[in-house]
Amino acid sequence: MNFQQLRYVREAVRQNLNLTEAASALYTSQSGVSKQIKDLEDELGVDVFVRRGKRLTGLTEPGKAVLQLIERMLLDAENLRRVARQFADQDSGHLVLATTHTQARYALPQVIKQFTSVFPKVQLALRQGSPRQIAQMVIDGEADIGITTEALDRFPDIVTFPCYSWHHVAVVPKAHPLVGRAGVTLAEIADYPIITYDGDFTGRSHVDKAFADLGLVPDIVLTALDTDVIKTYVELGLGVGIVAAMAVDPRKDQDLVVLELDNAFEPSTTRIGLRRGAFLRSYAYRFIEMLAPALKEQDISTQLRDALDFAA
């Protein structure tokens, strides 16, 4: 048994049992992947995968248990490497953040600026995606820290921590009929076309709930993943925009007006997600503390260990 065999099994599962895709991801041949998996099964004395001919079609019951142990072993191996690097060179390395456009564009710049000034030898990588993609990057070890408002708490392999709360606002062009009106309501906004976030992004569920609670059916004419795209089409007069308040900059968005809605939308909470059982370098904890000062290293590491013990 060797780590290569374990990685091959894990990658086969990640690639939906497609050995061609698994081989491509591992930079090896399909036959090599197939042979290593079979060698591991022979050594264990059980089939890890259900097969139909040469195709993998699922995991056997023993295979499901084996996969859990493989994930744990590979995570521990990576943690060992991180521990070694931690003591070899504490202030240099890599830190990969996975987040949405809104967080990357509006919430993180000042934190990243502060972090890079304190840790100039740490190479930062910022990967953007949907909340589900962010969660998967954290689970797969492709990102050290996930930052998003949705989805993270739905994955048992991720431990989440509240980061900060924010709310939605409505924005319109300066010439819009609702500008200057006091006490604008959601019912009035619902009389106009709506432009807002895609279904899985940036607290969209709270937007839908606010209208539904009042029995309103908004005419959502355009959705986007990118706040800047939403604001662009609002400026063109296509509808009322509903965006994260942090995404409106009075200096840069001078052609837009924010409508006061008296807390019409429930607050949303952006969360930090970490892979259960992961070992974080000291500078990763410092980044988290810069982003969310209430979160401390000892509390985070304790929860990561407790979550791993609970899963075991």
C-alpha positions as CSV (number, residue, x, y, z in Angstrom):
1,M,0.0,0.0,0.0
2,N,1.3,3.5,-0.9
3,F,0.1,7.0,-1.0
4,Q,0.0,7.0,-4.8
5,Q,-2.7,4.3,-4.7
6,L,-4.7,6.3,-2.1
7,R,-4.5,9.4,-4.2
8,Y,-5.7,7.4,-7.3
9,V,-8.8,6.1,-5.4
10,R,-9.6,9.6,-4.2
11,E,-9.2,11.2,-7.6
12,A,-11.3,8.5,-9.3
13,V,-14.2,9.4,-6.9
14,R,-13.6,13.1,-7.4
15,Q,-13.9,12.7,-11.2
16,N,-17.2,10.9,-10.9
17,L,-15.6,7.4,-11.5
18,N,-14.2,8.5,-14.9
19,L,-10.7,7.0,-15.0
20,T,-9.8,9.0,-18.1
21,E,-10.5,12.3,-16.2
22,A,-8.8,10.9,-13.1
23,A,-5.6,10.0,-15.1
24,S,-5.6,13.5,-16.7
25,A,-5.9,15.2,-13.3
26,L,-3.0,13.0,-12.0
27,Y,-0.8,13.4,-15.1
28,T,-0.6,9.7,-15.7
29,S,-2.2,7.0,-17.8
30,Q,-5.6,5.5,-17.4
31,S,-4.2,2.0,-17.4
32,G,-1.8,3.1,-14.6
33,V,-4.6,4.4,-12.5
34,S,-6.7,1.2,-13.0
35,K,-3.7,-1.0,-12.1
36,Q,-2.9,0.9,-9.0
37,I,-6.5,0.8,-7.8
38,K,-6.7,-3.0,-8.5
39,D,-3.4,-3.6,-6.7
40,L,-4.8,-1.8,-3.6
41,E,-8.0,-3.8,-3.7
42,D,-6.0,-7.0,-4.0
43,E,-3.9,-6.0,-1.0
44,L,-6.9,-5.1,1.1
45,G,-8.8,-8.2,0.0
46,V,-12.0,-6.2,-0.8
47,D,-13.4,-4.4,-3.8
48,V,-13.4,-0.7,-3.3
49,F,-15.4,-0.1,-6.5
50,V,-18.4,-1.7,-8.2
51,R,-17.6,-2.5,-11.8
52,R,-19.5,-3.1,-15.0
53,G,-16.9,-4.5,-17.3
54,K,-13.9,-2.2,-17.1
55,R,-16.1,0.8,-16.0
56,L,-16.4,1.9,-12.4
57,T,-20.1,2.4,-11.5
58,G,-20.0,3.1,-7.8
59,L,-18.4,2.4,-4.4
60,T,-19.0,-0.9,-2.6
61,E,-20.0,-0.7,1.0
62,P,-16.5,-1.6,2.1
63,G,-15.3,1.0,-0.4
64,K,-17.3,3.8,1.3
65,A,-15.5,3.0,4.5
66,V,-12.1,2.8,2.8
67,L,-12.7,6.1,1.1
68,Q,-13.3,7.8,4.4
69,L,-10.0,6.4,5.8
70,I,-8.2,7.4,2.6
71,E,-9.4,11.0,2.9
72,R,-8.3,11.1,6.5
73,M,-4.8,9.6,5.7
74,L,-4.2,12.0,2.9
75,L,-5.3,14.9,5.0
76,D,-3.0,13.8,7.8
77,A,-0.1,13.5,5.3
78,E,-0.7,17.0,4.1
79,N,-0.9,18.3,7.7
80,L,2.5,16.6,8.4
81,R,4.0,18.6,5.5
82,R,2.4,21.8,6.7
83,V,3.7,21.2,10.3
84,A,7.2,20.8,8.9
85,R,7.0,23.9,6.8
86,Q,5.6,25.8,9.7
87,F,8.7,25.2,11.8
88,A,11.1,25.5,8.8
89,D,9.9,28.9,7.7
90,Q,7.1,30.4,9.6
91,D,6.6,33.6,7.6
92,S,6.7,32.3,4.0
93,G,4.6,30.0,1.9
94,H,1.3,30.0,0.0
95,L,-2.2,30.9,1.1
96,V,-5.1,30.1,-1.2
97,L,-8.5,31.9,-0.7
98,A,-11.7,30.9,-2.4
99,T,-14.4,33.4,-2.5
100,T,-17.1,35.1,-4.7
101,H,-16.7,38.2,-6.8
102,T,-18.5,40.4,-4.3
103,Q,-16.3,39.4,-1.4
104,A,-13.1,39.6,-3.5
105,R,-14.0,43.0,-5.0
106,Y,-15.5,44.8,-2.0
107,A,-14.8,43.0,1.3
108,L,-11.3,41.7,1.0
109,P,-9.0,44.4,-0.6
110,Q,-8.1,46.2,2.6
111,V,-7.6,42.9,4.5
112,I,-5.4,41.6,1.8
113,K,-3.4,44.8,1.7
114,Q,-2.8,44.6,5.4
115,F,-1.9,40.9,5.2
116,T,0.6,41.4,2.4
117,S,2.3,44.2,4.3
118,V,2.7,42.0,7.4
119,F,3.6,38.8,5.5
120,P,5.4,39.9,2.3
121,K,6.9,36.4,1.7
122,V,3.5,34.7,1.6
123,Q,2.2,34.2,-1.9
124,L,-1.6,34.8,-2.0
125,A,-3.8,33.2,-4.6
126,L,-7.4,34.4,-4.9
127,R,-9.8,31.9,-6.6
128,Q,-13.3,33.0,-7.5
129,G,-16.3,30.8,-7.9
130,S,-19.9,30.0,-6.9
131,P,-20.6,29.1,-3.3
132,R,-20.7,25.4,-4.1
133,Q,-17.5,25.6,-6.1
134,I,-15.8,27.4,-3.2
135,A,-17.0,24.7,-0.8
136,Q,-15.6,22.0,-3.1
137,M,-12.3,23.8,-3.4
138,V,-12.0,23.8,0.4
139,I,-13.0,20.1,0.7
140,D,-10.6,19.1,-2.1
141,G,-7.7,21.0,-0.5
142,E,-7.4,23.3,-3.4
143,A,-8.1,26.3,-1.1
144,D,-7.1,26.9,2.5
145,I,-9.9,29.3,3.3
146,G,-13.4,29.7,1.8
147,I,-15.2,32.9,2.2
148,T,-18.9,33.2,1.2
149,T,-22.4,33.9,2.4
150,E,-24.0,30.7,1.2
151,A,-23.5,26.9,1.1
152,L,-20.5,26.4,3.4
153,D,-22.6,25.2,6.3
154,R,-24.3,22.6,4.2
155,F,-21.1,20.5,3.9
156,P,-20.1,18.2,6.8
157,D,-16.5,18.2,5.7
158,I,-16.3,22.0,6.3
159,V,-16.2,23.8,9.7
160,T,-17.6,27.3,9.4
161,F,-17.2,30.5,11.5
162,P,-19.2,33.7,11.3
163,C,-17.2,36.5,9.8
164,Y,-19.4,39.6,9.5
165,S,-23.0,40.6,8.8
166,W,-24.3,42.8,6.0
167,H,-27.6,43.7,4.2
168,H,-29.0,44.3,0.8
169,V,-30.0,47.7,-0.6
170,A,-31.9,48.8,-3.7
171,V,-30.2,51.1,-6.2
172,V,-31.7,53.1,-9.1
173,P,-30.5,55.7,-11.6
174,K,-30.7,59.3,-10.5
175,A,-33.7,60.0,-12.8
176,H,-35.7,57.1,-11.4
177,P,-39.3,57.9,-10.2
178,L,-38.6,56.5,-6.7
179,V,-35.7,58.9,-6.1
180,G,-36.6,61.4,-3.4
181,R,-39.5,59.4,-2.1
182,A,-39.5,58.9,1.7
183,G,-40.2,55.4,3.1
184,V,-40.0,53.5,-0.2
185,T,-41.5,50.0,0.3
186,L,-40.8,46.6,-1.3
187,A,-44.3,46.8,-2.8
188,E,-43.4,49.9,-4.7
189,I,-40.1,48.4,-5.8
190,A,-42.0,45.3,-7.0
191,D,-43.8,47.5,-9.5
192,Y,-40.5,47.8,-11.4
193,P,-38.3,45.3,-13.1
194,I,-35.7,43.9,-10.7
195,I,-32.0,43.1,-11.4
196,T,-30.2,41.1,-8.7
197,Y,-27.9,38.2,-8.0
198,D,-28.1,34.7,-9.4
199,G,-30.0,32.2,-7.2
200,D,-27.0,30.8,-5.3
201,F,-25.1,34.0,-4.8
202,T,-24.8,36.8,-2.3
203,G,-27.8,36.3,0.0
204,R,-30.3,35.9,-2.9
205,S,-32.4,33.7,-0.6
206,H,-33.0,36.7,1.7
207,V,-34.1,38.8,-1.3
208,D,-36.6,36.2,-2.4
209,K,-37.9,35.7,1.2
210,A,-38.5,39.4,1.7
211,F,-40.8,39.6,-1.3
212,A,-42.5,36.3,-0.6
213,D,-43.2,37.2,3.1
214,L,-45.3,40.1,1.7
215,G,-47.0,38.0,-0.9
216,L,-45.1,39.9,-3.7
217,V,-43.9,38.3,-6.9
218,P,-41.1,40.5,-8.3
219,D,-40.4,40.8,-12.0
220,I,-36.7,39.7,-12.0
221,V,-35.6,40.5,-15.5
222,L,-31.9,39.9,-15.1
223,T,-29.6,38.1,-12.7
224,A,-25.9,38.1,-12.6
225,L,-23.0,36.7,-10.5
226,D,-21.1,40.0,-10.6
227,T,-22.3,43.1,-8.7
228,D,-20.6,45.4,-11.2
229,V,-22.7,43.8,-13.9
230,I,-25.9,44.5,-12.0
231,K,-25.0,48.1,-11.4
232,T,-24.1,48.6,-15.0
233,Y,-27.6,47.5,-16.2
234,V,-29.2,49.5,-13.5
235,E,-27.4,52.6,-14.8
236,L,-28.8,51.8,-18.2
237,G,-32.3,52.0,-16.8
238,L,-33.2,48.3,-17.1
239,G,-34.6,48.0,-13.6
240,V,-34.1,48.4,-9.9
241,G,-30.9,46.8,-8.6
242,I,-30.8,44.8,-5.4
243,V,-27.2,44.4,-4.3
244,A,-25.0,44.0,-1.2
245,A,-24.7,47.4,0.6
246,M,-20.9,47.0,0.7
247,A,-20.9,47.0,-3.1
248,V,-22.1,50.6,-3.4
249,D,-19.4,53.2,-3.3
250,P,-20.7,56.8,-3.2
251,R,-17.5,58.0,-4.9
252,K,-17.5,55.5,-7.7
253,D,-21.3,55.0,-8.1
254,Q,-22.2,58.6,-8.5
255,D,-24.9,57.8,-11.1
256,L,-26.8,55.6,-8.7
257,V,-29.0,56.4,-5.7
258,V,-29.5,54.1,-2.8
259,L,-33.2,53.8,-1.7
260,E,-33.8,53.6,2.0
261,L,-35.9,50.5,2.7
262,D,-36.0,50.4,6.5
263,N,-34.4,47.0,6.9
264,A,-36.7,45.3,4.4
265,F,-34.2,42.5,3.9
266,E,-32.9,40.2,6.7
267,P,-29.2,40.5,7.4
268,S,-26.9,38.1,5.7
269,T,-23.8,36.6,7.4
270,T,-20.6,35.9,5.5
271,R,-18.8,32.9,6.8
272,I,-15.3,31.5,6.8
273,G,-15.0,27.8,5.9
274,L,-12.1,25.5,6.7
275,R,-11.6,21.9,5.9
276,R,-12.4,19.7,8.9
277,G,-9.2,18.5,10.5
278,A,-6.9,20.7,8.4
279,F,-3.7,22.1,9.9
280,L,-3.4,25.8,9.2
281,R,-0.1,27.7,9.0
282,S,0.2,30.5,11.5
283,Y,-0.1,33.2,8.8
284,A,-3.5,31.7,7.8
285,Y,-4.8,32.3,11.3
286,R,-3.5,35.8,11.2
287,F,-5.4,36.4,7.9
288,I,-8.6,35.1,9.5
289,E,-8.1,37.4,12.5
290,M,-7.5,40.4,10.2
291,L,-10.8,39.6,8.5
292,A,-12.8,38.7,11.6
293,P,-11.0,40.0,14.8
294,A,-13.4,38.1,17.0
295,L,-12.1,34.8,15.7
296,K,-9.0,33.6,17.6
297,E,-6.5,30.9,16.6
298,Q,-7.1,28.7,19.7
299,D,-10.9,28.7,19.2
300,I,-10.5,27.9,15.5
301,S,-8.0,25.1,16.0
302,T,-10.0,23.6,18.8
303,Q,-13.2,23.5,16.7
304,L,-11.2,21.9,13.7
305,R,-9.9,19.2,16.0
306,D,-13.3,18.6,17.7
307,A,-15.0,18.4,14.3
308,L,-12.5,15.7,13.2
309,D,-12.9,13.7,16.4
310,F,-16.7,13.9,16.1
311,A,-16.5,12.7,12.4
312,A,-14.3,9.8,13.4
